[in-house]
Amino acid sequence: MKLQMKKHDYPGKLIAFCGLDGSGKTTQINLLKSFLEQQSLNVYMTKQPTDFVRKSDIFRTYMDEENHDAYDYLALSLLCASDRVQHSNKDILTALKEGKIVISDRYFYSCLANLLARGYENQEWIYEIARSVPQPDIVFFMDIDVETAVQRVRSRPKERDRYIDMELQYRLRDIFLKIAENNNGVVINTANSEQNCFELVKSAVCEVL
């Protein structure tokens, strides 16, 4: 589960957030953005996968519907991985060269987690592709129990009736924690208050900066 990514030596910093839907990523990302901008730092916000993938039929089927028979998940994973390589090396690296602090909502670790959680355990290509992706200066893994995460998702008006594979969420949580352990990730337990979580995030980011 250890990914060998390429280290960058540009003046900017890359900060990534991963975790289940509903784990608190957006909240901590927004708090960090506000804090960094208050320090007069140039912040570049981004998300993976990009809208090119998010708006595709295959992605929306796996996100929103129970029946996936029309598609092969391996095809979606390859599409997402390709999208992440393109986005990381063209958008993120450009921002890093310009000295910006890049905050990414999800990163290549999420691609690996979803692949493993769906039973694709012997796909060596994903580890090879990872070598072409910039390594974050710090990556946070937001962690919360599955029931709370799903409850948070359901509280969003547009996602109240969204299909959620509960068994998959349990597997994803376990795998995210293993990936964090093997890739020097910082795990933040978002069962704690938003401010307490942010103090941990802020402390870790200040060390990197």
N, C-alpha and C positions, 0 to 999 in steps of 0.2 A: 504493500500500500504506500510505499515511499515513492514520491515523484522527484525525479532529478530534473529540475528546471534550470534554465540558463540565468545566471546572475547578471544583473545590469550594474553599470558604474556611472549612471547618469545622475545629474543633480537632484532630480525629483525623487519622490518616494511613492511606492505602490502599497496600498492598504486594502486588503480584501476581506469581505465578510461572507461566511457560508453558514448553512444551517437549514433546518426545516422551514417550510412556509409557516408563518405564525410564531417563529422562534424569537422574534424581536430584532431582526436585522435592520429593518427600515428605521425604527426608532433610534437605534444606536448610530446608524449612518447619519441621520439628520442632526443628531446632537453633536457628532464629531465634526460635521461640515460647519455648523454654526461656530463651534469652538475655534476651529482652524481659521475661519474667515475673520474672527475677532482678533486673531493674532496677525492679521494682514497677510496671510499666506494665500497663494493662488491655488484654489482647489478645483479639480476636474472630476466631475461625477460621471459614472458610467455603470453599465449593467451587462451581465452575460447570462444567457446568450442574448444577442442583439435582436431587434425587432424583425430582422430578416428571417430568423428562425422562429421567434415567438408567434409571428402571425401566419406561419405556414400551417397547412392542413394537418400534417403529421404531428407537429408539436401540440396543436390545440386538441387533437384527438386524444393524445396521451394525458393531457392536462385536465380535460373537461369531460371525457366520456369513459364509460366502463368497458365498452367493447372496442378492442384494439386490433381485431382480426384483420383489418385491411392493411395494417402496416407491421413492419418488422422493427422492433426496438433498436436492434443493432444499427439499422439504417439511420434512425433518428440520432443515435449516439455519435455516429460518424459525422452527421451533418452538424451537430452541436460542437464537436471537437474542431471541425474545420472552421466553423464560425469563430470560435474562441481564438484559434491561431491567427486568423486574419485580423480580428479585432485587437488582439493583444500586441501584435507586431506592427500594426499600422496606426491605430488610434492611441493605445496606451503608451507604447514606446515613444511616440512623437511627443506626448504630453510630458513624459519623464525627461526627455531631452531638453524640453523647455523649462525644466525646473518645477513643474507643477506637482502638487500632492494629489495623486490619483486615488479615489475611493471607488472600489468596484463592488457592486451588489452581486455576489456570487463570483466564482472563478473556476478554474479548471478542476479543482478538487470536487466540485459539485458534479461535474461530468463523470468522474471516476466513481463517486458515491452512488449515483443513479445506475451506472452500469453494473456495479457489484451487487447492489440491492435487488436487481432484477435477474440475478443468477449468471451473469456473464463474467465468470471468474478467471478465465484463461485467455484474455484478450491482450496480448503483449503490445499490440499497436498503440494502445493508449499511453503506455509508459514511454514508448519511442516518441510519440507526438509531444509529450510533455517536455521533452528536451528542447523543443522549439518555442517554448512559451516562457516569458519573463517570470522570474521568481519574485513573489511579493516580498517586500521588506518586512511585513508582518501580516499574518492572516488570523482573523478571529473566527471562532466557531461558536455561534449562539446556540445554547442548549436549553431545552425545556422538555418536560414530559409530553408525550404525543397528544394526550387528551387536551391539555391546555393549549397546545399549538393549534389543534383542529378547532377548538372553541374560538380562538382568536380569528382564525380564517373565516369561520361561519358568522362572526360578528360583522364582517364587511358586507354591506348590502349587495354588492355585485357578485359575491361569492357564497351567498347563503345556501344556494342549492347546488353548488359545485360538487362534482363527484370526487371523492377522496378515497384512495385505497389504503385502509388503515394498516393492514399487514405490511404494506410497503413502507409506510411511515415509521413503523417500529424498526424495520431493518435499516432504513436510512439513518435513523438516529444512532443506532449502534455503530454503523459504518463511519459516520461523520466523526464520532468520538475516536475511533481507531485511526482514521486518517489524521486527525489532529495530533494524536500521540506520536505518530510516525513521521510527521512533517513539521514539528516544532510549532504547531498551532496553539493559539491562546484560547482556551475554552472559557466562555462566560456563561454562568448559570443565570438565565433571565427570569428565574422564579423570584429572584431578588428585585428590589425596586429599580426603576429605570435609572435613577440618579446613582445608586450604588454600582450598578453595572457600568454606567458611563465613567465613573471614577476609575474603574479598572481599565477600561478602554483608553481613557485619556492618559493614564499613567504609562501604559505600554507604548502608546504612540509617541509620547514625549521622549521616551528613552530612544526610540528609533530616530526621531528628528534631531 
